[in-house]
Amino acid sequence: MTGAGVNPRLCHPGAPVLPRVSAVPAGLRAVDIALDGLVPLDSAICAAFAGASGFVTITDLGCTALDYVIPAQSTRPDRLAWYSDPQGQGGRAVIRAAYASVGRQGAGAGLHCHGSWDTAAGARFGHLLGPRTMPEPGQVLRGWVFDGADFDRRADPETGFDLFAAIGAGVASPDAVALTLRPDEDVAETCMGLCDRLGWAQARLEGLGSLNGAGFAGGAVMRDHASEFVVRAGTVGPTRADIDIAVIDSAGAEYAGALVPGQGRVSITAELVLIRAG
């Protein structure tokens, strides 16, 4: 972490947990997810993954019901941020663009999804509530399953949240890296460093998380530590990171654009996937 950052470092209620970056080299294999409209979105996706971990990107998915939250300031001393009340307006919605991490959650499976959607109230961004989101039948999603890696959700004593952590033995010839970052680690700098160590000239970046402020190319700044982001498009190499994100703060203000390396430090967590492209 070398950048100056947008905000001072955070002091979470719990002691810092090591390692600050968990990176597991992984293989990738595709899985198609047929949606019958009879079960919520998270259940359909997790069933298709059959106990494995990975990720799904979602584009233009029609839903008969959709609910979500946005970040909020915490009212409790044991965490620095939390969530708003559910924001769903009822009626049909379309998920325009979203990313979802899929992983273990105790004896079962869990989903973590950020994205943008069109609702009866207009275009919105936030943290999807998968159990309260019903996809229309007859649609198919494409997911990617990790070989050699998992996202494992566990109670985190540092932040007071239940968080996915990248775990696993890895593979010798990876297509991707499953990656989780802890508070105050910089997204762009971490990804550039990994590409350098792996000898990858270029990688595509997918993922989501929260940021303790964010600086954008062109000068815009998001100051809130209670925020949630998704990567809209990302290309990373050893010396360059072009990471376009959308982010929302606890006041509901939305920002989008190219993240400046060194000005995108994690607030609570980041769940990322680097996919080798060169």
Secondary structure, DSSP 8 states (H G I E B T S, - for coil): --S--SS-----SS---S-SEEEEEEEEEEEEEEE-SSS-HHHHHHHHHTT--EEEEEEEEEEEE--EE-EEE-SSTT-SEEE-S-----S-EEEEEEEEEEEEETTEEEEEEEEEEEETTEEEEEEE-GGG-EE-TTEEEEEEEEES-EEEEEE-TTTSSEEEEEES---SS-SEEEEEE-TT-BHHHHHHHHHHHHT-S-EEEEEEEEES-EEBTTS-EE--SSEEEEEEEEEE-SS-EEEEEEEEETT--EEEEEB-TTS-BEEEEEEEEEEE--
